[in-house]
Amino acid sequence: MGQGTGNGTGNGTGNGTGNGTGKTDDRVALDDWYAVATASEVTRQARTTRLLGQEIEVTRSGDGAPLARERSRDGELGPPLPVRERYGCLWTTLGHPNRDVPTIEEAEETDRRFVPCGWVTLRTSGPRVVENFLDMAHFPFVHTDILGAEPHTEVPAYASEIRRDVDEVWATNCTFFQPRIAATESAGDFVRLTYRVPSPFTVMLYRVCPSAPSRLDAIALFIQPMEEELCRAQAVMYLVDTVSTHTALLAFEQTIFLQDRIIVENQRPLRLPLEPRGEIPTRADKSSVVYRRWLKEKGLRFGTVGLS
Ligand SMILES: [Fe+2]
């Protein structure tokens, strides 16, 4: 997708990692699942990529089963890592997650369009990308005349919380005026949005489907944290949309994401500050405050600052 495509696979390790300091010792980051490849791109031809500072190799065995292994600096391959094939991606972990890859129920609904949007490399931390995804206030200024437009710059009040029963962050009752609410629509309206953060590096958006108002389009962003300040992300969409061409859907998403990339790569610090003092929140930032609090409770150090 865009010029970010393919960075991070192949020999992507040379691409701006700079601070490649080796595998993290952050247990919170290690004990989680990450999408590390597009499943269709995992073949018998081995490819390398990075996860949490560690080089890994992904391939398929003769019977088609996916395989992911750590590769040491002298090229030695470790034992097979746990893998899952879900949502068009290959997932793996460098640790021992106490739960599975997040469940996306919409993926089971057979009448939906599945639109994987491809990887985009971002020279910033994963948590910054999640925070940007949660933020509605930037729509009129960054996605001008697409996801927002002046004078509709105010973010109406919404609810944001840590759901303890599932250990996820949710933001509900979100509304925002959008001049072009989906690839199918040309007129503006107030859209209703729900955000979900099922894991520290996975974030989702549910949007009332313009062409089927009783249903929600589901858009997930899978972030592969390669280094503390380098990641790549893939949006996958499960849409109720029989009208748009695949090309139009991709073009819409790519336009949005490339606008966001400029913003997140210019935020400082690149790692997300977890101390409230770090940046002054406003009401519109409520999701960000809750997300940061959740990461702080977990003790996530990879891609954050403020925890020792
Ligand atoms: Fe954005």
Residues whose N, C-alpha, C, O or C-beta is under 5 A from the ligand:
A	BS01	LIG	N132 I256 D260
